[in-house]
Amino acid sequence: MKKYTELVDAGHRKRMKRGIETLSLDEKESHQRLTDTMQEFNKPINRLDERLQMLQDGLNMNERVNILQWLSPIPIIHHHD
């Protein structure tokens, strides 16, 4: 699925590049400002995504620890830190 998404994205970027080449200088500057603004909007979203991934990893780690404790009374985590 990721492969197909990347192909679609690449095609979209190629069409966008061709479309941008035909813009006037003012339109290109406006497009660049909009692109920059979108990138600024994405920064907090990306940080949130990273934090949610860390939270998910933490939950998965707790789940793994519980399973290991259920499987064996040997404190395996202490040996692998």
C-alpha positions as CSV (number, residue, x, y, z in Angstrom):
1,M,0.0,0.0,0.0
2,K,2.8,2.4,0.9
3,K,4.4,1.8,-2.5
4,Y,1.2,2.8,-4.3
5,T,0.8,5.9,-2.1
6,E,4.4,6.9,-2.9
7,L,3.7,6.5,-6.7
8,V,0.5,8.6,-6.5
9,D,2.4,11.3,-4.5
10,A,5.2,11.3,-7.0
11,G,2.7,11.8,-9.8
12,H,1.0,14.6,-8.0
13,R,4.3,16.4,-7.2
14,K,5.2,16.1,-10.9
15,R,1.9,17.6,-12.0
16,M,2.2,20.4,-9.4
17,K,5.7,21.2,-10.6
18,R,4.5,21.5,-14.2
19,G,1.6,23.7,-13.1
20,I,3.9,25.9,-11.0
21,E,6.2,26.5,-13.9
22,T,3.4,28.2,-15.8
23,L,2.6,30.7,-13.0
24,S,3.5,34.3,-13.0
25,L,6.2,35.6,-10.7
26,D,3.5,37.0,-8.2
27,E,1.7,33.7,-8.3
28,K,4.9,31.8,-7.7
29,E,5.7,34.0,-4.7
30,S,2.2,33.5,-3.4
31,H,2.5,29.7,-3.9
32,Q,5.8,29.7,-2.0
33,R,4.3,31.7,0.9
34,L,1.4,29.2,1.1
35,T,3.8,26.3,0.9
36,D,5.9,27.8,3.7
37,T,2.7,28.4,5.8
38,M,1.6,24.8,5.3
39,Q,5.0,23.6,6.4
40,E,4.7,25.7,9.6
41,F,1.3,24.3,10.3
42,N,2.7,20.8,9.9
43,K,5.5,21.3,12.5
44,P,3.2,21.0,15.6
45,I,1.2,18.2,13.9
46,N,4.4,16.3,13.4
47,R,5.5,16.9,17.0
48,L,2.1,15.6,18.2
49,D,2.4,12.6,15.9
50,E,5.9,11.8,17.4
51,R,4.6,12.2,20.9
52,L,1.6,9.9,20.2
53,Q,4.0,7.3,18.7
54,M,6.1,7.5,21.9
55,L,2.9,7.0,24.0
56,Q,1.9,4.1,21.8
57,D,5.4,2.6,22.2
58,G,5.1,3.0,25.9
59,L,1.8,1.3,26.0
60,N,3.2,-1.5,23.9
61,M,6.2,-1.8,26.2
62,N,3.9,-2.0,29.3
63,E,1.9,-4.7,27.5
64,R,5.0,-6.6,26.6
65,V,6.2,-6.4,30.2
66,N,2.9,-7.7,31.5
67,I,3.0,-10.6,29.1
68,L,6.6,-11.4,30.1
69,Q,5.7,-11.3,33.8
70,W,2.8,-13.6,33.1
71,L,5.0,-16.0,31.2
72,S,7.9,-16.1,33.7
73,P,8.6,-15.0,37.3
74,I,12.2,-14.2,36.2
75,P,12.6,-10.4,36.0
76,I,13.8,-10.4,32.4
77,I,13.5,-6.6,32.0
78,H,16.3,-6.1,34.5
79,H,18.6,-8.2,32.5
80,H,18.1,-6.4,29.3
81,D,18.2,-2.7,30.3
